[in-house]
Amino acid sequence: MAHNPQAPQGPNGGPDPAGNTQMFRAFVDEGGPQRPAVVQGSSGPRVGMIIGVIAVIAAVAAAAWFALA
């Protein structure tokens, strides 16, 4: 591994274990990759799921009706 002279140094000359935490927190606080906010008023995917479940139930019921008739 290459030596980085600019890396934070601990009290005994080794790498500072808190340096990684500080860099991670700086990355998080800067707002790294952001996920889109979920809109609470939107019910688009939920409606599609309900329609899909109803369609599957109807298909299973129709197949059972044909099989038992």
N, C-alpha and C positions, 0 to 999 in steps of 0.2 A: 504494500500500500504506500502511496506517495505521502510525504510529509507536507503538511500545510502550515507554513509559519504564521499565517494570519488567523488560524483557529484559536479559540479561547484556550488558555492554559490554566490548569488547576494549580493548587498550592505546591504540589510535588513535581511540577513540570510536565505532567501528563495531560491528556485531553480533559477539559472541564466537562464533567457529566451534566452540569446544568446548562451548558452551551447548547446542546441539542434541544432541550426543553424550551430555552429562550427562542431559538430559531423557529421551532414549531409554533410557539405561541405568536410570534411575529407574523408567520405565514397565515395562521388562522385569523388573527386580528386584521390583517390586510384584506381579508375577504378573498381567499383563493377561489377555486372554481365554485360558482354559485349554482344552486338548483333553482328552477323556476318555482315561484310561490304557487301554492295550491289555492285556487279560488273556492271559497266555501259555498258560494251561491250556485256553482255549476254542478249539475247532476247528469252530465252527458254520459260518462262511462257507466254510471249506475243504471241508467235506463237501458243501455245496451245489454248489460248483464241480465237484467230482469227479462227482457225480450228473449234472449238466448236461452235462459232456463225454461221459460214457458214453451219455447219451440222444441226443446229436447224432451220435455214432459209430454207434449202432444205427439211427438214422433214415437216415443216409447209406448204410449197409450194406443196409438193407431197400429203399431206392430203387434202388440198383445191382442188387440181386438181381432185383427186378421188371423193371427195364429190360433186363437181359441174359437173362432167362428166356423 
